[in-house]
Structure formats: structure tokens, C-alpha cells
Amino acid sequence: MYLAKIYVTYKPSILDPKGETVKDALHRLDYQAVSDVVMGKYFEIKIANDNESDVRKMVEAFSQQLLINVNMEVFRYELIALSTAV
Amino acid sequence: MYLAKIYVTYKPSILDPKGETVKDALHRLDYQAVSDVVMGKYFEIKIANDNESDVRKMVEAFSQQLLINVNMEVFRYELIALSTAV
């Protein structure tokens, strides 16, 4: 069993309107030290398979197929092995 | 300068409808090994302040004030010190 933590953000060349909105709101709340905001999506996905290489292939495939818009977004991920036996 | 990476997810007691939808979609795509999906928000926020304790206070304050719905969501974060001088 693996836990995949997947982070999806816009490509650097794409305008991030939600991030800009959050930055403006933080400035209005007087957090002037905030210089840059990126807002993205975050997934925690548990996968019942103990072969790390299979899990990596699976995560990369379904992230491209379903989780991201490949034209505008990029993803990165990390895997955490969960112990299933007690 | 610090980079704060902030992860916002629903409290465990709150139904996560987007996560359930993604899980169903992955099952329909034949990723039956996926057993659990949590979907949340992810922020990368740069803060022009070099005092770590100040930055922590700021991140905790504005996350509660603006980034999360305190009734339904929780957040965790990590700080990365960015070097500003060259």
C-alpha cells in the first residue's frame, strides 16, 4: 500500500488567477510581505499495490489522464510506503 | 525570504465530495487499486521576511483568516528559507 501525494500547479507561463486574487486579498489584510502566491490542487491517494515501480507508473498515468490539464498544468508527486501487515 | 507550502484538506469528519468523484472516475478508468482519495488545496506563498518566527505567526494567522474555512478544513504547512542575497 502506498500513499501518493500529488501537487498540481499551473505551468509558470500560465496566469494563475486564483493565486493573484489571494495575493490581493492578503495585501488588503495588510500582509504586505507576501510577494508571490501560487494556488494549486493537492491530492492524497492510497493505492493498494506494494510494487513501487507499478505504483509510479500508475500515478504518472492517471495524473496525466484525469487529474491535470496537460496544456496548462504540471504535477509532481511523492510516494510514502504504508505498512499494511500488523 | 521564506517560501511557505500550505496544504488545506477537509477535516476527516467532513465528506469530501471532490475526492469521492475523483475516486469513482479512477475506478471507471480501471485503476481498481485506488482505495482512497482526498482532494485539497495547495498554496506556495513567498514572504519577504527573514525572521522565521514572524513568518510562522503570519502564515498561521492568514491561513485561518483567509485560506481555510475553519469549520470544515484544516491546514498544515512547511517553510523553506530562500536565499535572497547573491
Backbone of each chain as nested JSON, in Angstrom:
{
  "chains": [
    {"id": "A", "residues": [
      {"number": 1, "name": "MET", "atoms": {"N": [0.851, -1.201, 0.0], "CA": [0.0, 0.0, 0.0], "C": [0.886, 1.249, 0.0]}},
      {"number": 2, "name": "TYR", "atoms": {"N": [0.624, 2.12, -0.927], "CA": [1.36, 3.377, -0.99], "C": [0.401, 4.561, -0.867]}},
      {"number": 3, "name": "LEU", "atoms": {"N": [0.914, 5.64, -0.296], "CA": [0.19, 6.91, -0.311], "C": [0.926, 7.827, -1.28]}},
      {"number": 4, "name": "ALA", "atoms": {"N": [0.211, 8.274, -2.313], "CA": [0.795, 9.243, -3.249], "C": [0.284, 10.626, -2.893]}},
      {"number": 5, "name": "LYS", "atoms": {"N": [1.21, 11.566, -2.722], "CA": [0.836, 12.974, -2.527], "C": [1.156, 13.693, -3.82]}},
      {"number": 6, "name": "ILE", "atoms": {"N": [0.134, 14.221, -4.455], "CA": [0.282, 14.787, -5.792], "C": [-0.057, 16.27, -5.744]}},
      {"number": 7, "name": "TYR", "atoms": {"N": [0.83, 17.084, -6.305], "CA": [0.674, 18.537, -6.287], "C": [0.502, 19.004, -7.716]}},
      {"number": 8, "name": "VAL", "atoms": {"N": [-0.567, 19.724, -7.975], "CA": [-0.848, 20.204, -9.328], "C": [-0.819, 21.726, -9.315]}},
      {"number": 9, "name": "THR", "atoms": {"N": [0.001, 22.297, -10.174], "CA": [0.025, 23.771, -10.284], "C": [0.015, 24.151, -11.764]}},
      {"number": 10, "name": "TYR", "atoms": {"N": [-0.321, 25.424, -12.017], "CA": [-0.239, 25.913, -13.385], "C": [1.214, 25.928, -13.843]}},
      {"number": 11, "name": "LYS", "atoms": {"N": [1.41, 25.766, -15.137], "CA": [2.734, 25.995, -15.699], "C": [3.132, 27.442, -15.439]}},
      {"number": 12, "name": "PRO", "atoms": {"N": [4.437, 27.703, -15.267], "CA": [4.871, 29.075, -14.972], "C": [4.394, 30.095, -16.013]}},
      {"number": 13, "name": "SER", "atoms": {"N": [4.224, 29.682, -17.254], "CA": [3.831, 30.628, -18.294], "C": [2.341, 30.949, -18.271]}},
      {"number": 14, "name": "ILE", "atoms": {"N": [1.556, 30.237, -17.465], "CA": [0.101, 30.423, -17.44], "C": [-0.286, 31.331, -16.268]}},
      {"number": 15, "name": "LEU", "atoms": {"N": [-1.145, 32.3, -16.549], "CA": [-1.616, 33.188, -15.486], "C": [-2.408, 32.382, -14.462]}},
      {"number": 16, "name": "ASP", "atoms": {"N": [-2.138, 32.607, -13.185], "CA": [-2.814, 31.9, -12.104], "C": [-3.783, 32.874, -11.436]}},
      {"number": 17, "name": "PRO", "atoms": {"N": [-5.038, 32.955, -11.929], "CA": [-5.952, 33.99, -11.438], "C": [-6.314, 33.819, -9.963]}},
      {"number": 18, "name": "LYS", "atoms": {"N": [-6.447, 32.569, -9.504], "CA": [-6.787, 32.381, -8.087], "C": [-5.641, 32.835, -7.193]}},
      {"number": 19, "name": "GLY", "atoms": {"N": [-4.416, 32.507, -7.619], "CA": [-3.257, 32.939, -6.844], "C": [-3.172, 34.453, -6.755]}},
      {"number": 20, "name": "GLU", "atoms": {"N": [-3.438, 35.127, -7.881], "CA": [-3.403, 36.604, -7.886], "C": [-4.465, 37.174, -6.953]}},
      {"number": 21, "name": "THR", "atoms": {"N": [-5.652, 36.549, -6.964], "CA": [-6.748, 37.013, -6.109], "C": [-6.388, 36.866, -4.637]}},
      {"number": 22, "name": "VAL", "atoms": {"N": [-5.793, 35.721, -4.3], "CA": [-5.398, 35.502, -2.906], "C": [-4.319, 36.507, -2.514]}},
      {"number": 23, "name": "LYS", "atoms": {"N": [-3.387, 36.779, -3.423], "CA": [-2.331, 37.754, -3.104], "C": [-2.944, 39.131, -2.832]}},
      {"number": 24, "name": "ASP", "atoms": {"N": [-3.865, 39.563, -3.692], "CA": [-4.503, 40.868, -3.482], "C": [-5.236, 40.911, -2.145]}},
      {"number": 25, "name": "ALA", "atoms": {"N": [-5.933, 39.811, -1.823], "CA": [-6.688, 39.779, -0.564], "C": [-5.732, 39.852, 0.629]}},
      {"number": 26, "name": "LEU", "atoms": {"N": [-4.586, 39.173, 0.544], "CA": [-3.618, 39.219, 1.645], "C": [-3.048, 40.626, 1.794]}},
      {"number": 27, "name": "HIS", "atoms": {"N": [-2.814, 41.3, 0.677], "CA": [-2.325, 42.682, 0.758], "C": [-3.367, 43.581, 1.418]}},
      {"number": 28, "name": "ARG", "atoms": {"N": [-4.64, 43.366, 1.067], "CA": [-5.702, 44.175, 1.691], "C": [-5.79, 43.919, 3.189]}},
      {"number": 29, "name": "LEU", "atoms": {"N": [-5.434, 42.705, 3.616], "CA": [-5.419, 42.385, 5.051], "C": [-4.108, 42.842, 5.709]}},
      {"number": 30, "name": "ASP", "atoms": {"N": [-3.306, 43.586, 4.96], "CA": [-2.062, 44.181, 5.474], "C": [-0.894, 43.207, 5.584]}},
      {"number": 31, "name": "TYR", "atoms": {"N": [-0.955, 42.096, 4.877], "CA": [0.211, 41.221, 4.791], "C": [1.028, 41.644, 3.572]}},
      {"number": 32, "name": "GLN", "atoms": {"N": [1.69, 42.793, 3.716], "CA": [2.428, 43.354, 2.594], "C": [3.677, 42.534, 2.264]}},
      {"number": 33, "name": "ALA", "atoms": {"N": [4.133, 41.721, 3.227], "CA": [5.35, 40.941, 2.996], "C": [5.123, 39.808, 1.988]}},
      {"number": 34, "name": "VAL", "atoms": {"N": [3.861, 39.506, 1.701], "CA": [3.576, 38.441, 0.748], "C": [3.905, 38.923, -0.663]}},
      {"number": 35, "name": "SER", "atoms": {"N": [4.836, 38.24, -1.32], "CA": [5.266, 38.754, -2.623], "C": [4.773, 37.905, -3.782]}},
      {"number": 36, "name": "ASP", "atoms": {"N": [4.324, 36.702, -3.5], "CA": [4.015, 35.816, -4.616], "C": [3.117, 34.687, -4.101]}},
      {"number": 37, "name": "VAL", "atoms": {"N": [2.04, 34.409, -4.833], "CA": [1.138, 33.334, -4.407], "C": [0.823, 32.439, -5.595]}},
      {"number": 38, "name": "VAL", "atoms": {"N": [1.023, 31.149, -5.4], "CA": [0.61, 30.15, -6.38], "C": [-0.461, 29.3, -5.715]}},
      {"number": 39, "name": "MET", "atoms": {"N": [-1.581, 29.106, -6.41], "CA": [-2.62, 28.255, -5.833], "C": [-2.819, 27.049, -6.726]}},
      {"number": 40, "name": "GLY", "atoms": {"N": [-2.807, 25.881, -6.131], "CA": [-2.959, 24.675, -6.919], "C": [-3.856, 23.668, -6.233]}},
      {"number": 41, "name": "LYS", "atoms": {"N": [-3.81, 22.441, -6.747], "CA": [-4.608, 21.364, -6.177], "C": [-3.679, 20.352, -5.528]}},
      {"number": 42, "name": "TYR", "atoms": {"N": [-4.227, 19.639, -4.578], "CA": [-3.431, 18.701, -3.799], "C": [-4.252, 17.427, -3.63]}},
      {"number": 43, "name": "PHE", "atoms": {"N": [-3.65, 16.299, -3.93], "CA": [-4.346, 15.019, -3.791], "C": [-3.553, 14.085, -2.882]}},
      {"number": 44, "name": "GLU", "atoms": {"N": [-4.247, 13.36, -2.037], "CA": [-3.644, 12.246, -1.298], "C": [-4.393, 10.999, -1.748]}},
      {"number": 45, "name": "ILE", "atoms": {"N": [-3.696, 10.1, -2.406], "CA": [-4.347, 8.931, -2.999], "C": [-3.691, 7.659, -2.493]}},
      {"number": 46, "name": "LYS", "atoms": {"N": [-4.497, 6.773, -1.901], "CA": [-3.97, 5.494, -1.41], "C": [-4.124, 4.441, -2.487]}},
      {"number": 47, "name": "ILE", "atoms": {"N": [-3.053, 3.675, -2.684], "CA": [-3.036, 2.685, -3.754], "C": [-2.637, 1.333, -3.175]}},
      {"number": 48, "name": "ALA", "atoms": {"N": [-3.524, 0.357, -3.347], "CA": [-3.315, -0.971, -2.763], "C": [-2.441, -1.809, -3.688]}},
      {"number": 49, "name": "ASN", "atoms": {"N": [-1.149, -1.498, -3.704], "CA": [-0.194, -2.228, -4.524], "C": [1.163, -1.995, -3.862]}},
      {"number": 50, "name": "ASP", "atoms": {"N": [1.941, -3.063, -3.681], "CA": [3.193, -2.908, -2.945], "C": [4.42, -2.838, -3.84]}},
      {"number": 51, "name": "ASN", "atoms": {"N": [4.197, -2.779, -5.158], "CA": [5.324, -2.686, -6.082], "C": [5.532, -1.219, -6.45]}},
      {"number": 52, "name": "GLU", "atoms": {"N": [6.627, -0.637, -5.948], "CA": [6.804, 0.806, -6.108], "C": [6.825, 1.227, -7.574]}},
      {"number": 53, "name": "SER", "atoms": {"N": [7.469, 0.415, -8.412], "CA": [7.584, 0.794, -9.818], "C": [6.206, 0.769, -10.507]}},
      {"number": 54, "name": "ASP", "atoms": {"N": [5.364, -0.218, -10.167], "CA": [3.992, -0.235, -10.689], "C": [3.21, 0.997, -10.222]}},
      {"number": 55, "name": "VAL", "atoms": {"N": [3.39, 1.321, -8.951], "CA": [2.631, 2.446, -8.395], "C": [3.05, 3.743, -9.083]}},
      {"number": 56, "name": "ARG", "atoms": {"N": [4.364, 3.897, -9.319], "CA": [4.835, 5.11, -10.012], "C": [4.218, 5.226, -11.406]}},
      {"number": 57, "name": "LYS", "atoms": {"N": [4.21, 4.098, -12.123], "CA": [3.618, 4.128, -13.468], "C": [2.151, 4.514, -13.412]}},
      {"number": 58, "name": "MET", "atoms": {"N": [1.458, 3.939, -12.424], "CA": [0.033, 4.194, -12.28], "C": [-0.23, 5.672, -11.965]}},
      {"number": 59, "name": "VAL", "atoms": {"N": [0.516, 6.209, -11.013], "CA": [0.305, 7.602, -10.598], "C": [0.581, 8.542, -11.772]}},
      {"number": 60, "name": "GLU", "atoms": {"N": [1.673, 8.265, -12.51], "CA": [2.006, 9.145, -13.636], "C": [0.945, 9.057, -14.723]}},
      {"number": 61, "name": "ALA", "atoms": {"N": [0.417, 7.833, -14.94], "CA": [-0.598, 7.661, -15.986], "C": [-1.898, 8.352, -15.606]}},
      {"number": 62, "name": "PHE", "atoms": {"N": [-2.415, 8.087, -14.42], "CA": [-3.732, 8.652, -14.119], "C": [-3.673, 10.149, -13.822]}},
      {"number": 63, "name": "SER", "atoms": {"N": [-2.506, 10.658, -13.379], "CA": [-2.405, 12.107, -13.189], "C": [-2.568, 12.822, -14.526]}},
      {"number": 64, "name": "GLN", "atoms": {"N": [-1.88, 12.306, -15.554], "CA": [-1.979, 12.891, -16.899], "C": [-3.378, 12.726, -17.49]}},
      {"number": 65, "name": "GLN", "atoms": {"N": [-3.972, 11.545, -17.227], "CA": [-5.26, 11.226, -17.836], "C": [-6.413, 11.972, -17.194]}},
      {"number": 66, "name": "LEU", "atoms": {"N": [-6.329, 12.16, -15.88], "CA": [-7.515, 12.644, -15.173], "C": [-7.267, 13.881, -14.308]}},
      {"number": 67, "name": "LEU", "atoms": {"N": [-6.14, 13.907, -13.612], "CA": [-6.009, 14.948, -12.584], "C": [-5.601, 16.295, -13.138]}},
      {"number": 68, "name": "ILE", "atoms": {"N": [-4.811, 16.314, -14.215], "CA": [-4.334, 17.604, -14.697], "C": [-4.817, 17.885, -16.118]}},
      {"number": 69, "name": "ASN", "atoms": {"N": [-4.811, 19.157, -16.432], "CA": [-4.994, 19.628, -17.799], "C": [-3.58, 19.773, -18.369]}},
      {"number": 70, "name": "VAL", "atoms": {"N": [-3.183, 18.833, -19.227], "CA": [-1.783, 18.795, -19.664], "C": [-1.349, 20.042, -20.428]}},
      {"number": 71, "name": "ASN", "atoms": {"N": [-2.307, 20.805, -20.943], "CA": [-1.944, 22.029, -21.658], "C": [-1.514, 23.142, -20.714]}},
      {"number": 72, "name": "MET", "atoms": {"N": [-2.114, 23.161, -19.535], "CA": [-1.921, 24.307, -18.644], "C": [-1.252, 23.977, -17.322]}},
      {"number": 73, "name": "GLU", "atoms": {"N": [-1.274, 22.694, -16.952], "CA": [-0.838, 22.357, -15.595], "C": [0.305, 21.348, -15.6]}},
      {"number": 74, "name": "VAL", "atoms": {"N": [1.044, 21.34, -14.51], "CA": [2.077, 20.337, -14.283], "C": [1.821, 19.706, -12.918]}},
      {"number": 75, "name": "PHE", "atoms": {"N": [2.374, 18.507, -12.719], "CA": [2.228, 17.878, -11.404], "C": [3.572, 17.342, -10.945]}},
      {"number": 76, "name": "ARG", "atoms": {"N": [3.707, 17.228, -9.64], "CA": [4.82, 16.477, -9.086], "C": [4.232, 15.639, -7.955]}},
      {"number": 77, "name": "TYR", "atoms": {"N": [4.915, 14.599, -7.549], "CA": [4.341, 13.721, -6.528], "C": [5.428, 13.08, -5.706]}},
      {"number": 78, "name": "GLU", "atoms": {"N": [5.034, 12.613, -4.539], "CA": [5.935, 11.807, -3.727], "C": [5.146, 10.586, -3.248]}},
      {"number": 79, "name": "LEU", "atoms": {"N": [5.868, 9.492, -3.039], "CA": [5.227, 8.255, -2.573], "C": [5.686, 7.951, -1.156]}},
      {"number": 80, "name": "ILE", "atoms": {"N": [4.741, 7.504, -0.349], "CA": [5.061, 7.08, 1.007], "C": [4.572, 5.64, 1.145]}},
      {"number": 81, "name": "ALA", "atoms": {"N": [5.477, 4.723, 1.524], "CA": [5.076, 3.318, 1.709], "C": [4.316, 3.212, 3.026]}},
      {"number": 82, "name": "LEU", "atoms": {"N": [3.11, 2.644, 2.97], "CA": [2.329, 2.432, 4.194], "C": [2.417, 0.961, 4.547]}},
      {"number": 83, "name": "SER", "atoms": {"N": [2.636, 0.667, 5.808], "CA": [2.682, -0.752, 6.19], "C": [1.249, -1.246, 6.309]}},
      {"number": 84, "name": "THR", "atoms": {"N": [0.988, -2.389, 5.699], "CA": [-0.369, -2.928, 5.729], "C": [-0.48, -4.077, 6.726]}},
      {"number": 85, "name": "ALA", "atoms": {"N": [0.584, -4.882, 6.83], "CA": [0.537, -6.011, 7.764], "C": [0.701, -5.511, 9.197]}},
      {"number": 86, "name": "VAL", "atoms": {"N": [0.139, -6.272, 10.151], "CA": [0.321, -5.928, 11.574], "C": [1.01, -7.098, 12.27]}}
    ]},
    {"id": "B", "residues": [
      {"number": 1, "name": "MET", "atoms": {"N": [13.665, 35.926, 3.136], "CA": [12.572, 35.45, 2.267], "C": [12.285, 33.975, 2.552]}},
      {"number": 2, "name": "TYR", "atoms": {"N": [11.049, 33.673, 2.8], "CA": [10.641, 32.278, 3.016], "C": [9.595, 31.882, 1.976]}},
      {"number": 3, "name": "LEU", "atoms": {"N": [9.616, 30.591, 1.645], "CA": [8.54, 30.017, 0.846], "C": [7.719, 29.128, 1.774]}},
      {"number": 4, "name": "ALA", "atoms": {"N": [6.424, 29.451, 1.902], "CA": [5.53, 28.607, 2.699], "C": [4.735, 27.72, 1.754]}},
      {"number": 5, "name": "LYS", "atoms": {"N": [4.767, 26.419, 2.011], "CA": [3.923, 25.49, 1.261], "C": [2.793, 25.081, 2.195]}},
      {"number": 6, "name": "ILE", "atoms": {"N": [1.577, 25.411, 1.805], "CA": [0.434, 25.233, 2.702], "C": [-0.54, 24.251, 2.054]}},
      {"number": 7, "name": "TYR", "atoms": {"N": [-0.937, 23.249, 2.824], "CA": [-1.838, 22.198, 2.337], "C": [-3.14, 22.291, 3.102]}},
      {"number": 8, "name": "VAL", "atoms": {"N": [-4.245, 22.419, 2.372], "CA": [-5.555, 22.542, 3.016], "C": [-6.395, 21.327, 2.631]}},
      {"number": 9, "name": "THR", "atoms": {"N": [-6.912, 20.64, 3.634], "CA": [-7.798, 19.495, 3.353], "C": [-9.018, 19.584, 4.268]}},
      {"number": 10, "name": "TYR", "atoms": {"N": [-10.064, 18.848, 3.901], "CA": [-11.22, 18.766, 4.78], "C": [-10.851, 18.046, 6.059]}},
      {"number": 11, "name": "LYS", "atoms": {"N": [-11.528, 18.386, 7.15], "CA": [-11.401, 17.597, 8.374], "C": [-11.864, 16.171, 8.081]}},
      {"number": 12, "name": "PRO", "atoms": {"N": [-11.279, 15.188, 8.77], "CA": [-11.649, 13.788, 8.481], "C": [-13.154, 13.531, 8.626]}},
      {"number": 13, "name": "SER", "atoms": {"N": [-13.828, 14.266, 9.484], "CA": [-15.262, 14.019, 9.708], "C": [-16.147, 14.6, 8.61]}},
      {"number": 14, "name": "ILE", "atoms": {"N": [-15.557, 15.402, 7.702], "CA": [-16.343, 16.085, 6.67], "C": [-16.257, 15.293, 5.363]}},
      {"number": 15, "name": "LEU", "atoms": {"N": [-17.403, 15.092, 4.738], "CA": [-17.425, 14.389, 3.446], "C": [-16.665, 15.211, 2.408]}},
      {"number": 16, "name": "ASP", "atoms": {"N": [-15.823, 14.548, 1.631], "CA": [-15.011, 15.211, 0.61], "C": [-15.577, 14.837, -0.768]}},
      {"number": 17, "name": "PRO", "atoms": {"N": [-16.557, 15.597, -1.261], "CA": [-17.246, 15.181, -2.49], "C": [-16.333, 15.145, -3.716]}},
      {"number": 18, "name": "LYS", "atoms": {"N": [-15.382, 16.088, -3.81], "CA": [-14.481, 16.064, -4.967], "C": [-13.592, 14.836, -4.933]}},
      {"number": 19, "name": "GLY", "atoms": {"N": [-13.099, 14.487, -3.74], "CA": [-12.267, 13.299, -3.609], "C": [-13.032, 12.039, -4.011]}},
      {"number": 20, "name": "GLU", "atoms": {"N": [-14.293, 11.953, -3.584], "CA": [-15.114, 10.784, -3.937], "C": [-15.326, 10.702, -5.447]}},
      {"number": 21, "name": "THR", "atoms": {"N": [-15.542, 11.862, -6.062], "CA": [-15.758, 11.912, -7.508], "C": [-14.516, 11.449, -8.258]}},
      {"number": 22, "name": "VAL", "atoms": {"N": [-13.351, 11.913, -7.815], "CA": [-12.101, 11.502, -8.458], "C": [-11.888, 9.999, -8.272]}},
      {"number": 23, "name": "LYS", "atoms": {"N": [-12.205, 9.49, -7.083], "CA": [-12.037, 8.049, -6.843], "C": [-12.929, 7.244, -7.789]}},
      {"number": 24, "name": "ASP", "atoms": {"N": [-14.193, 7.651, -7.92], "CA": [-15.105, 6.943, -8.835], "C": [-14.581, 6.989, -10.269]}},
      {"number": 25, "name": "ALA", "atoms": {"N": [-14.078, 8.151, -10.675], "CA": [-13.567, 8.284, -12.045], "C": [-12.352, 7.382, -12.258]}},
      {"number": 26, "name": "LEU", "atoms": {"N": [-11.468, 7.292, -11.261], "CA": [-10.291, 6.42, -11.39], "C": [-10.715, 4.955, -11.468]}},
      {"number": 27, "name": "HIS", "atoms": {"N": [-11.746, 4.589, -10.71], "CA": [-12.233, 3.204, -10.796], "C": [-12.803, 2.915, -12.184]}},
      {"number": 28, "name": "ARG", "atoms": {"N": [-13.523, 3.887, -12.744], "CA": [-14.075, 3.689, -14.091], "C": [-12.971, 3.568, -15.129]}},
      {"number": 29, "name": "LEU", "atoms": {"N": [-11.814, 4.213, -14.87], "CA": [-10.665, 4.094, -15.777], "C": [-9.861, 2.825, -15.483]}},
      {"number": 30, "name": "ASP", "atoms": {"N": [-10.388, 1.98, -14.614], "CA": [-9.799, 0.682, -14.286], "C": [-8.608, 0.733, -13.335]}},
      {"number": 31, "name": "TYR", "atoms": {"N": [-8.488, 1.827, -12.595], "CA": [-7.484, 1.875, -11.524], "C": [-8.151, 1.382, -10.24]}},
      {"number": 32, "name": "GLN", "atoms": {"N": [-8.407, 0.051, -10.204], "CA": [-9.135, -0.505, -9.056], "C": [-8.283, -0.488, -7.79]}},
      {"number": 33, "name": "ALA", "atoms": {"N": [-6.956, -0.374, -7.93], "CA": [-6.088, -0.391, -6.757], "C": [-6.222, 0.885, -5.917]}},
      {"number": 34, "name": "VAL", "atoms": {"N": [-6.847, 1.919, -6.489], "CA": [-7.01, 3.171, -5.733], "C": [-8.072, 2.965, -4.659]}},
      {"number": 35, "name": "SER", "atoms": {"N": [-7.687, 3.138, -3.402], "CA": [-8.642, 2.828, -2.338], "C": [-9.174, 4.07, -1.64]}},
      {"number": 36, "name": "ASP", "atoms": {"N": [-8.528, 5.195, -1.818], "CA": [-8.916, 6.35, -1.029], "C": [-8.368, 7.601, -1.696]}},
      {"number": 37, "name": "VAL", "atoms": {"N": [-9.2, 8.626, -1.855], "CA": [-8.74, 9.874, -2.475], "C": [-9.178, 11.061, -1.622]}},
      {"number": 38, "name": "VAL", "atoms": {"N": [-8.222, 11.897, -1.287], "CA": [-8.517, 13.162, -0.614], "C": [-8.102, 14.264, -1.576]}},
      {"number": 39, "name": "MET", "atoms": {"N": [-8.982, 15.236, -1.795], "CA": [-8.618, 16.347, -2.67], "C": [-8.63, 17.635, -1.859]}},
      {"number": 40, "name": "GLY", "atoms": {"N": [-7.567, 18.383, -1.99], "CA": [-7.489, 19.618, -1.22], "C": [-6.879, 20.736, -2.037]}},
      {"number": 41, "name": "LYS", "atoms": {"N": [-6.518, 21.804, -1.333], "CA": [-5.9, 22.957, -1.984], "C": [-4.448, 23.048, -1.548]}},
      {"number": 42, "name": "TYR", "atoms": {"N": [-3.667, 23.676, -2.405], "CA": [-2.233, 23.762, -2.165], "C": [-1.782, 25.175, -2.509]}},
      {"number": 43, "name": "PHE", "atoms": {"N": [-1.054, 25.804, -1.609], "CA": [-0.564, 27.164, -1.85], "C": [0.952, 27.199, -1.714]}},
      {"number": 44, "name": "GLU", "atoms": {"N": [1.589, 27.955, -2.588], "CA": [3.01, 28.298, -2.413], "C": [3.057, 29.803, -2.278]}},
      {"number": 45, "name": "ILE", "atoms": {"N": [3.463, 30.282, -1.119], "CA": [3.415, 31.716, -0.843], "C": [4.796, 32.198, -0.423]}},
      {"number": 46, "name": "LYS", "atoms": {"N": [5.305, 33.194, -1.145], "CA": [6.611, 33.765, -0.802], "C": [6.409, 34.96, 0.123]}},
      {"number": 47, "name": "ILE", "atoms": {"N": [7.221, 35.005, 1.162], "CA": [7.071, 36.046, 2.173], "C": [8.419, 36.722, 2.382]}},
      {"number": 48, "name": "ALA", "atoms": {"N": [8.438, 38.028, 2.151], "CA": [9.679, 38.802, 2.23], "C": [9.953, 39.196, 3.676]}},
      {"number": 49, "name": "ASN", "atoms": {"N": [10.387, 38.236, 4.467], "CA": [10.704, 38.479, 5.874], "C": [11.656, 37.356, 6.258]}},
      {"number": 50, "name": "ASP", "atoms": {"N": [12.758, 37.696, 6.933], "CA": [13.756, 36.667, 7.221], "C": [13.707, 36.14, 8.652]}},
      {"number": 51, "name": "ASN", "atoms": {"N": [12.712, 36.572, 9.41], "CA": [12.578, 36.09, 10.776], "C": [11.593, 34.912, 10.798]}},
      {"number": 52, "name": "GLU", "atoms": {"N": [12.108, 33.707, 11.029], "CA": [11.256, 32.523, 10.895], "C": [10.058, 32.568, 11.824]}},
      {"number": 53, "name": "SER", "atoms": {"N": [10.264, 33.044, 13.041], "CA": [9.155, 33.053, 13.998], "C": [8.056, 34.029, 13.552]}},
      {"number": 54, "name": "ASP", "atoms": {"N": [8.445, 35.181, 13.027], "CA": [7.455, 36.125, 12.465], "C": [6.693, 35.494, 11.307]}},
      {"number": 55, "name": "VAL", "atoms": {"N": [7.443, 34.796, 10.438], "CA": [6.815, 34.206, 9.257], "C": [5.813, 33.136, 9.689]}},
      {"number": 56, "name": "ARG", "atoms": {"N": [6.188, 32.318, 10.683], "CA": [5.257, 31.284, 11.168], "C": [3.968, 31.913, 11.698]}},
      {"number": 57, "name": "LYS", "atoms": {"N": [4.117, 32.977, 12.487], "CA": [2.924, 33.639, 13.03], "C": [2.041, 34.156, 11.903]}},
      {"number": 58, "name": "MET", "atoms": {"N": [2.7, 34.755, 10.895], "CA": [1.969, 35.333, 9.772], "C": [1.215, 34.24, 8.999]}},
      {"number": 59, "name": "VAL", "atoms": {"N": [1.916, 33.153, 8.687], "CA": [1.291, 32.073, 7.901], "C": [0.104, 31.485, 8.674]}},
      {"number": 60, "name": "GLU", "atoms": {"N": [0.286, 31.267, 9.975], "CA": [-0.809, 30.684, 10.765], "C": [-1.991, 31.644, 10.83]}},
      {"number": 61, "name": "ALA", "atoms": {"N": [-1.701, 32.94, 10.952], "CA": [-2.786, 33.918, 11.047], "C": [-3.541, 34.022, 9.727]}},
      {"number": 62, "name": "PHE", "atoms": {"N": [-2.829, 34.219, 8.605], "CA": [-3.582, 34.451, 7.362], "C": [-4.204, 33.163, 6.817]}},
      {"number": 63, "name": "SER", "atoms": {"N": [-3.649, 32.006, 7.171], "CA": [-4.295, 30.768, 6.73], "C": [-5.674, 30.64, 7.38]}},
      {"number": 64, "name": "GLN", "atoms": {"N": [-5.737, 30.912, 8.679], "CA": [-7.019, 30.845, 9.397], "C": [-7.981, 31.929, 8.913]}},
      {"number": 65, "name": "GLN", "atoms": {"N": [-7.416, 33.121, 8.633], "CA": [-8.262, 34.261, 8.28], "C": [-8.82, 34.168, 6.874]}},
      {"number": 66, "name": "LEU", "atoms": {"N": [-7.996, 33.637, 5.971], "CA": [-8.364, 33.759, 4.564], "C": [-8.369, 32.422, 3.808]}},
      {"number": 67, "name": "LEU", "atoms": {"N": [-7.377, 31.57, 4.067], "CA": [-7.212, 30.419, 3.17], "C": [-8.159, 29.268, 3.488]}},
      {"number": 68, "name": "ILE", "atoms": {"N": [-8.496, 29.089, 4.764], "CA": [-9.333, 27.931, 5.085], "C": [-10.678, 28.356, 5.666]}},
      {"number": 69, "name": "ASN", "atoms": {"N": [-11.617, 27.43, 5.564], "CA": [-12.888, 27.523, 6.27], "C": [-12.673, 26.762, 7.574]}},
      {"number": 70, "name": "VAL", "atoms": {"N": [-12.524, 27.49, 8.674], "CA": [-12.119, 26.837, 9.933], "C": [-13.128, 25.81, 10.423]}},
      {"number": 71, "name": "ASN", "atoms": {"N": [-14.362, 25.89, 9.964], "CA": [-15.364, 24.903, 10.39], "C": [-15.156, 23.555, 9.722]}},
      {"number": 72, "name": "MET", "atoms": {"N": [-14.656, 23.579, 8.496], "CA": [-14.63, 22.336, 7.725], "C": [-13.232, 21.881, 7.342]}},
      {"number": 73, "name": "GLU", "atoms": {"N": [-12.268, 22.791, 7.389], "CA": [-10.957, 22.458, 6.826], "C": [-9.839, 22.6, 7.861]}},
      {"number": 74, "name": "VAL", "atoms": {"N": [-8.756, 21.906, 7.608], "CA": [-7.544, 22.052, 8.404], "C": [-6.391, 22.349, 7.441]}},
      {"number": 75, "name": "PHE", "atoms": {"N": [-5.31, 22.91, 7.984], "CA": [-4.153, 23.155, 7.131], "C": [-2.9, 22.704, 7.853]}},
      {"number": 76, "name": "ARG", "atoms": {"N": [-1.9, 22.374, 7.064], "CA": [-0.561, 22.19, 7.596], "C": [0.377, 22.882, 6.626]}},
      {"number": 77, "name": "TYR", "atoms": {"N": [1.582, 23.202, 7.093], "CA": [2.476, 23.95, 6.212], "C": [3.917, 23.613, 6.527]}},
      {"number": 78, "name": "GLU", "atoms": {"N": [4.777, 23.913, 5.574], "CA": [6.205, 23.825, 5.813], "C": [6.842, 25.099, 5.273]}},
      {"number": 79, "name": "LEU", "atoms": {"N": [7.958, 25.481, 5.886], "CA": [8.661, 26.696, 5.455], "C": [9.999, 26.316, 4.857]}},
      {"number": 80, "name": "ILE", "atoms": {"N": [10.348, 26.977, 3.786], "CA": [11.65, 26.79, 3.161], "C": [12.323, 28.155, 3.109]}},
      {"number": 81, "name": "ALA", "atoms": {"N": [13.523, 28.253, 3.677], "CA": [14.252, 29.527, 3.644], "C": [14.832, 29.713, 2.246]}},
      {"number": 82, "name": "LEU", "atoms": {"N": [14.558, 30.843, 1.632], "CA": [15.115, 31.137, 0.304], "C": [16.233, 32.152, 0.499]}},
      {"number": 83, "name": "SER", "atoms": {"N": [17.336, 31.915, -0.172], "CA": [18.402, 32.908, -0.034], "C": [18.097, 34.079, -0.962]}},
      {"number": 84, "name": "THR", "atoms": {"N": [18.22, 35.279, -0.434], "CA": [17.904, 36.457, -1.232], "C": [19.162, 37.15, -1.731]}},
      {"number": 85, "name": "ALA", "atoms": {"N": [20.213, 37.109, -0.903], "CA": [21.462, 37.767, -1.301], "C": [22.192, 36.901, -2.332]}},
      {"number": 86, "name": "VAL", "atoms": {"N": [22.982, 37.53, -3.165], "CA": [23.775, 36.787, -4.153], "C": [25.255, 37.032, -3.871]}}
    ]}
  ]
}
